[in-house]
């Protein structure tokens, strides 16, 4: 699910994760005071249809229809402390051009299982969690961008992460985040009901060491008084070499987004009517050295997007360029261009349509899909 989007296949895009925390942000909720312990849940379920046409000589098409069900359950011990469990029912394989897959290869994975503590100025997680590195999969619009940038969606690692929020006055708010991790090799690493196998240390790969040799450093910067709507992130991940690897893997990221909003958004009328308007440009650059533990292998991603929001409507344009020339698995012209439109009904149900074109390893293809998503907290 997190491999690079191939031009000869449909990538099975995921629905929105209403219970997930955007990378780099502190969990933004504080549970209201009441009876503890208690249980809460963010429910997200979606249906998606994908179509791909490979126009690089093969002239093949493929279609897929599937569901993605993603409940996030919270066992709360206090307004600050909870156990976080993220479960997902989703397809676990790709559909190649020329094939039609409808509700096949469904499996259950445990994305995250951790203890989360959130205070006023800091938060930390211990357990299986997503490393807060990179933002394109959460910020850039579209049905397929999240799959393309999935190589640096570091989800499902075991370890701990700590973040501290610093209010620096005229310089804005800084949030440094530090963590240490390794690849999950427990029973939680397999996909259930689909014949999935448990990850083993002998499988090799970056950070697959069963020891806390790997680490992450991320800095988020926001709320600068003169550029209050600007948000930036810079980060670095060191993944120690696993069994059979030639080198340890290094990953770097830098990103920025800005929210352009008219002053009329502050008036009572637009607030009551829901006629908010915002333009959000976003750019993110990610670089890998010694990709996948291969000495000298390099890969870069450049994602740029522009999102226009008005009330319940959202229009998005996204381009991701991938230079995998240093890995032997691609070229400098790999890309995905996507136009997407989303409409949200009563804040619970949304419909998103995406259309685009892409090139991977020299193969060109056109993609189209739509997603119906239902999300609500309990």
N, C-alpha and C positions, 0 to 999 in steps of 0.2 A: 504493500500500500504506500510505502514511502520511497519507492524507487523512482528514478528519473522517468518522466513521461516519454514513452517511445512512440515514434510516429506511426508505427505499424500496429498499434493497439489502442484500446480505450483504457484510460486510467480510471479506476473506480473512485470517483471523488467522494469525499465525506461530507455529511451535513454539518451544520454549525454545532459547536460544542458549547451549549449555554452554560455549562458548569466549569468551563476551563478558565484559567487565569492567563491573560495576555502576557507574553514573555516580557519580563522586566518590570511589570507592575506588581505592587503589593496587592494581595487579595483585598478588594475594595469593600467588602461587606463586614459589618459587625452585627451579629445576631442580637435581636432585641431581648432585653431581660425577661426571663420567664422561668419555667420549670426546667431544670437540668438534672440528668442528661435528657436529650431529646433527639429525634431523628428528622432530617429534612432531605429533600431531593430536588435536583434540577433535572427535568425530563426533556430529552430532545429526540425526536424521531423524524425521519425524512424518507421520501421516495425520490429516486433519481433515475432518469432515462438518459443514456448516452448514445451518440452516433458518431462514427468516425469513417472518413473516406480517404484512403491512401491513394494519392494521385502522383506517385513516383514510378509509374510504369505497371504496377500490379493491378491498379484500378479495383481494389477490394474494399468492401465496406464491412463494418461490424456494428452490432447494436448490443446494448445491455440495459437491463432494468433490475433494480434491487432496492432494498431498504437498508437504512442505517439507524439503529436504535442505540441511544447513548445516555443511559441514566447515570447521574453523578450523585452518590449518596453521602450524606454527612451525619456522623454520629457526634453530636455536640455535647461537650462536657461543661462548657461555660461560654459566655459571649466571645471569648478569645480562642478557646482550644477545641479542636475537633479532629476526628479521623475522616479522611477524605478517600472515597472509593469510586473510581471511574471505570465503568464497565461498558463494553461496546459489542453489539452484534452487527457485523458488517461482512461484505465479501472479503476474501483473503487472497484473491488471485486476479490476474489481468485477463482481458479478453482481446485476443488477437484479431486483426482485420480479417474478415471472411467468416468469422464465427458470430453466433448469436447466443448470448447468455442471459437467462431470465431467472433471477432468484436462485442462482447456483453458487456453490462454494461459500456458503454463509458459515461464519464461525464466531465464537465469542472470545474476546481478549480482555484482559484486565490491564488497562492502560496505566493506571496509577493507584497506589495504595500507600497512604502516608499519614503521618501525624502533622497537623498544621497548627501553628500558634501565631496569632496576629495581634500585635500590640499597636499603640498609637504611632510609634516611630520605627518599629522593626517587625519583621516576621521571619519565620523559619519553617522548613519542612524536613522531615526525616522519614525515609522509606523509599518507595518507588515513585518517581516523579518526573516531570518534564523540566529539563534544564532551560532556564529563561534566556535563551540565546536566539536572536533573530526575531523579526516581527512580520515578515511578509505573509506567512500563512494565516495570520490573524487580521492584518490590516489591508493588504491588497485585495481588491474585489475579484469576483469571478468564481466559476465552478472548478476550474482546473489548475489555477495558479498554486493552490496549496499542495497539489500532488507534485508539481514540477519542483518546488522548493523543499520537498519532503526530505531531501538529503540532510538538511540541517534543522529539521524539526526533531530535536533530540529528546524524544519522549520515551518513558519506560526505563530509565536508569535508576540504579539503587545507590543511595548515599544520603547526603544532606546538603541543604543550601540555606544561607542566611543573608538577609537584606536589611539595610539600615537607611532610613530616610533622614537627610540632612537639609535643613532650611538655611540657605546661605544668603538670605536677604536679596540684595540687588542682583546677585548671580543666579538666583533661582533655587530650585530644589534638586539635589543630587541623591541618587539611590545606588550606592555600590552593592553588588551582590556577589558573594563568593560561595563556591560549593566544591564538593569532591564526590566522585562517582565511579561506578563501573557498570558494565553491561549486566542486565538481569539474567541469571542462569538458574533461577529457582523455578518451581512449578508454575509461577505466574508468567513465565516467558513464552509458554506455548499457546497456540490457538486451539480452543476446545471445540468439539463437535465437528471438526473438519480434518481430522487426522494430522494436526499440527504436532511438531516435535519440540521438546524442551531444548533451549540453547545450552550448549556445553562450553566450558573453557577451552577445550581442545578444538573447537570450531575456529578459534582465532578471531582476528579483527580488532580494530582500535578499541581500547578500554575494556576488552574482554579479559580481565585479569583476576576477577574475584578478590580484588584488594583495592584500597583507595589510593591508587597511584595517579589517577587522572583528576583534573580539576578545571573549574570554570571561573572566569572573572568577567563581570559585566557591569557597566556603568550606564545608568539612565539619567538624563538631564532634562528638566522641564520647568515650567512656570517661571521663566525669566520675565521680570516685569515689563521690559520693553518689547518682548516677543512672547507674550504669555501663552499663545496657542501653538508654540513650537515645541516639539518633543523629539529628543535625539537619544540614540543608543550606540554604544561601542562595546565590543565584547571579544573575548578570546577563550578558546577551549584547547586544553592539552589532553589528548587521548593517548595513554601509554600503549605501546605495542603489545599485541596479544601473541599467542602461540603461532609461530610461522610467519609473523609479520617482519618486514625488513626495517621499518622505521616507525616511530611514534607519529601520530597524526596531529596537525595543528590546524585550527579553524579560526578565522577572524571575521568580524562583522562590524559595519557601521551603517547607520540608517537615520533618517529624519522624516518627519511628517509635520504638516502645518495645517491648521484649521482656519480657513477664511470664512468669517461669518459677518453679515451686515449688522449694524447697530439695531435694526428693527427686531432682531431676534430677542432683544431684551425687553420689548414692549409686551404688555399683558395680552393684547389681542392675538398676536402670533403664537404665544405660549398656550393660550386656551384653545385655539383652533388647531394647533399642531402643525402650523405652516412654518416650520423652521427651515432655514436654507443654509447650506454649508458646502464649500468646495475644499477637498482634502487632497493635496498632492503628497506623494510618498516616494521615497527612493531608498533602496537598500543594496549594499554591496557585500558579498561574502566570498572569502577566499579560503581554499584548502591547500595545504602543503602536505606532501606524502599521503595523498588521499588513499583511504582504505589500507594504510600501512605499507603502501608501495613506495619505495624510495624514489624521489624525484617527481612523483605524480602530482599534478596540479589541476585544480578545477576552480572556476570562478562563476559566480552568479550575479547578475545585475538586474534588479527588478525595479521598474518605474510604474507608477499608477496614478490615476486621477479619478477621484470619486466625487460625484455631485449628489447631494442629499436634499430633498425637498419633501417635507412631511413624511408620508409613508413610502415615497418613491426613492430609489437609489439607482444611479447610472454610473457604471464603472468602465474604465479603460485600463488595461494592464499589458505590459510587455516584460517578459523575462528572457534575458540572453544568457546562454550557457556556453562557456569556453571550457571544453573537456579535452582539449588537444594534448594536454600533458598526461592524460590517463590512457590514451590509446582507445578511448571509447567515444569519441565525438570530435567535433570541430568547432571553430570559432563562430560558425553561423547557426548553431543550434538556437532555437528560440520558441517562444509561445506568445502569440498576440491574441487577446481576448476582449470582446465587448460583452458586457453583462448588464441586465436590468433586473431589479428586484422590487417587489411590492409587498408590503407587510399589512396583513389584515388584523385588526383589533389586537395588535402587539403579541399575538400568539402564533399565527399562521403566516408564513411568507412563501411567495412564489418567485423563483429566480430562474432566468433564462440566460444561457451563455452561448456564444458562437465565436469561433476563432480559427486560426491556422497556425501550424507549427512545423518545425523541422528538427529531426533528431537523427544523428548518424547518417545524414545525407537523404533521408526519406522525408517527404513532405506529406502533410495530411491536413484535412479540414475536420473540425470537431463541432458538434452541436449537442446541447443537452438542456434539460430543465430539472429543477429540484423543488419539491414541495416539502416544507419543513414546519413541524409543530413543536414548539418549545414552551415550557412553563415551569415555574417553581412550585413545590409542594411544601 
